[in-house]
Amino acid sequence: MDIKIYHNKRCSKSNAAMKALENQNIDFTIVNYLENPPSVQELKNILQMLELKPLELMRTNEEVFKEKVKGKNLADEELIVAMHENPILIQRPIIIKGNKAVIARSEEAIDNII
């Protein structure tokens, strides 16, 4: 089954997740989501797989969050568009396998998906 990792090469957690997949000899596709942001529909699919609301997938400490989202009463659709337009807002790394996904910030999360 194909495995995809939404990866930010500057993120230590993302690099660790990728290394964990490599150490287990698992083939995977890297999505450099900062360069190739997921579409609005892809984000909706990811949210559904993660069973999260859009705000739960957002990095709330990012400056762009503080400028464009914080304190505003945005609908879920608007939050998804904001992540598409500003992919730095998306939590990482996200690993997808089939119709399951995890935010792979721990070894346990990685083990749960592979």
Order of alpha helices (4+ residues) and beta strands (2+ residues): beta-alpha-beta-alpha-alpha-alpha-beta-beta-alpha
